[in-house]
Amino acid sequence: MTLPPHRTRIKFCGLTREADVDAAVQAGADAVGFVLYPPSPRFVTPERAGELARRLPAFVTPVLLFVNAQADEIARGVQAVPQALLQFHGDESPADCAAPARPHLRAARIPTGDAGKSFDLLQFADRFASAQAILLDAHVEGFGGGGQSFDWTVFPWSHPRLNASSRLVLSGGLTPANVTDGIRLVRPWAVDVSSGIEVSKGIKSADLMQAFVAAVRAADAAPLRPS
């Protein structure tokens, strides 16, 4: 028995330039992320995020990434990009994530290597039940975009409490070369990539975006069997 076809959604994160936004849309991205965390090399101001987001056509979702931001900082971002989905990538509690009363993603920062086994992903998913999706990222210095992957084999992806195919977003160290394997193993709702489509921090490559999308679609086209 094979599983029905699934179209994996794609988010390109950490965009800073008009050309990269246009290339992401052309490649077929479902969402693009803007980092509103000042220490990040991919940081843009809320106003700059608004300028870039206004280039997006209908059905391509802008996402605003925050790390332990204050309420007024989040409000400023939402004012600049009113149609945005929020992504919380720091130490936010469920109450912190719910406070803006907006649809949101919650990042689970999973230790790399064998330490990943100690991360209770089921408990995390339950704790952040109000999140539209749980974004799975490797725990690195600087809150994301570090180009590292966690061990994809340490979690029971078919567990019904994870609801992988409709609630999980696989991230962390994805590239055109490994995203097919990640999708076939995790079977996530979506994938998120930043450094894997860059020529330098914050500067994306149109060719790598195209290659990444092609790899995702190749994974979608391959027959999957129940695990």
C-alpha positions in Angstrom: 0.0 0.0 0.0 1.3 3.5 -0.8 0.3 6.8 0.8 -1.6 9.4 -1.2 0.5 12.2 -2.9 1.4 15.1 -0.7 2.6 18.5 -1.9 5.2 19.6 0.6 5.0 23.4 1.3 8.2 25.4 1.0 9.3 28.4 3.0 12.5 30.4 2.2 13.7 32.3 5.3 16.0 35.2 5.9 15.3 37.2 2.8 16.8 40.7 2.7 16.7 41.8 -1.0 14.0 42.5 -3.6 15.7 40.2 -6.1 15.6 37.3 -3.7 11.9 37.8 -3.0 11.2 37.8 -6.7 13.3 34.7 -7.3 11.6 32.9 -4.4 8.2 33.6 -5.9 9.4 32.5 -9.3 10.8 29.3 -7.9 7.5 28.4 -6.3 7.9 29.3 -2.6 4.7 29.1 -0.5 6.1 31.4 2.1 9.0 33.7 2.7 10.5 34.6 6.0 11.9 37.9 7.3 14.1 37.9 10.4 13.2 40.7 12.9 15.9 39.7 15.3 18.6 42.4 15.4 21.6 40.3 16.1 21.0 38.1 13.1 23.0 38.8 9.9 19.7 38.4 8.1 17.9 41.0 10.2 15.6 43.5 8.5 13.6 46.2 10.2 9.9 45.9 10.2 9.6 48.7 7.7 12.1 46.9 5.4 10.1 43.7 5.8 7.0 45.6 4.8 8.7 46.9 1.7 9.7 43.3 0.7 6.4 41.7 1.6 4.5 44.1 -0.6 6.2 42.4 -3.6 4.5 39.1 -2.8 1.6 38.0 -4.9 -1.5 36.4 -3.4 -1.1 33.0 -1.9 2.5 33.5 -1.0 2.6 34.1 2.8 5.1 36.4 4.5 6.4 35.2 7.9 7.9 37.4 10.6 10.5 35.6 12.7 10.9 36.9 16.3 13.3 35.9 19.1 12.2 36.8 22.6 10.8 40.1 21.2 8.9 42.6 23.3 5.2 43.2 22.6 5.8 46.6 21.0 8.4 45.1 18.7 5.9 42.4 17.5 3.2 45.0 17.1 5.5 47.1 15.0 6.2 44.1 12.7 2.5 43.3 12.4 1.7 46.9 11.6 4.3 46.8 8.8 3.3 43.4 7.4 -0.4 43.0 8.5 -0.9 39.7 6.6 2.1 38.0 8.2 2.2 34.7 10.0 4.4 35.0 13.1 7.3 32.6 13.9 8.6 32.5 17.5 12.2 31.2 17.6 13.4 32.0 21.1 12.4 31.0 24.6 8.8 32.2 24.3 6.2 30.5 26.5 2.8 29.4 25.1 1.3 32.5 26.7 4.0 34.7 24.9 3.1 33.1 21.6 -0.6 33.6 22.1 -0.4 37.2 23.3 -0.4 38.8 19.9 -3.6 36.8 19.0 -2.1 35.9 15.6 -1.6 32.6 13.8 1.9 31.5 14.6 4.6 28.9 14.2 6.7 27.8 17.2 10.3 26.6 16.7 11.6 23.6 18.5 15.3 24.0 18.9 16.6 20.4 18.9 20.1 19.6 20.1 22.4 18.1 17.5 23.9 14.6 17.6 22.9 12.1 20.3 21.7 14.9 22.6 18.7 15.1 20.3 17.3 12.0 21.9 16.8 13.9 25.2 14.4 16.4 23.6 10.8 15.5 24.3 9.2 16.5 21.1 5.8 15.0 21.9 5.7 17.1 25.1 6.8 20.2 23.2 4.1 19.7 20.6 1.4 19.3 23.3 2.7 22.3 25.2 2.4 24.5 22.1 -0.9 23.2 21.0 -2.1 26.6 19.9 0.7 26.9 17.2 -0.4 26.3 13.7 2.8 24.3 13.2 5.9 23.2 15.0 9.1 24.2 13.2 11.9 21.7 13.8 15.3 23.4 13.9 18.8 22.5 15.1 19.9 24.2 18.4 22.8 26.4 17.3 24.3 29.7 18.5 22.4 32.7 17.1 18.9 31.2 16.8 18.8 29.5 13.5 20.3 29.6 10.0 23.4 27.9 11.3 23.4 25.3 8.5 23.3 22.3 10.9 20.8 19.4 11.1 19.7 17.5 14.0 19.4 13.7 13.9 16.3 13.0 11.9 16.1 9.4 13.2 15.5 10.1 16.9 11.8 10.8 16.8 8.7 8.7 16.1 7.5 10.7 13.1 4.4 8.5 12.6 3.2 9.2 16.2 -0.4 10.7 16.0 0.5 13.4 18.6 3.0 14.8 16.2 0.7 14.8 13.2 3.7 15.3 11.0 2.1 15.6 7.6 -0.1 18.5 8.6 1.7 20.2 11.5 5.5 19.8 11.3 7.9 22.0 9.4 11.3 20.5 8.9 14.2 22.9 9.1 17.8 23.1 10.1 20.7 22.4 7.6 18.5 21.6 4.7 20.0 21.9 1.2 19.0 20.8 -2.3 21.2 17.7 -1.7 19.5 16.5 1.5 16.0 17.8 1.5 14.6 14.8 -0.4 15.9 12.4 2.3 14.5 14.6 5.0 11.0 14.6 3.4 11.0 10.9 2.8 11.9 10.2 6.5 9.9 12.8 8.3 7.0 13.4 5.9 6.5 17.0 7.1 3.8 19.4 6.1 6.5 21.9 5.0 10.2 22.5 4.8 12.1 25.7 5.8 15.5 26.6 4.4 17.8 29.6 4.9 21.5 29.0 4.7 21.1 26.1 2.3 20.0 28.5 -0.5 22.6 31.2 0.2 25.9 32.3 -1.4 26.6 34.4 1.8 24.5 35.2 4.9 21.3 37.0 3.8 22.2 36.7 0.1 20.2 34.0 -1.6 20.9 32.2 -4.9 18.2 31.9 -7.5 19.8 28.8 -8.8 19.9 27.2 -5.3 16.2 28.1 -4.8 15.3 26.4 -8.0 17.4 23.4 -7.1 15.8 23.2 -3.7 12.2 23.3 -5.1 13.1 20.6 -7.7 14.4 18.4 -4.9 11.3 18.8 -2.9 9.1 18.0 -5.8 11.1 14.9 -6.6 10.5 13.7 -3.0 6.8 14.4 -3.4 6.7 12.5 -6.6 8.3 9.4 -5.2 5.9 6.8 -3.8 5.8 6.7 0.0 4.8 3.7 2.0 3.4 3.7 5.6 6.2 3.5 8.2 
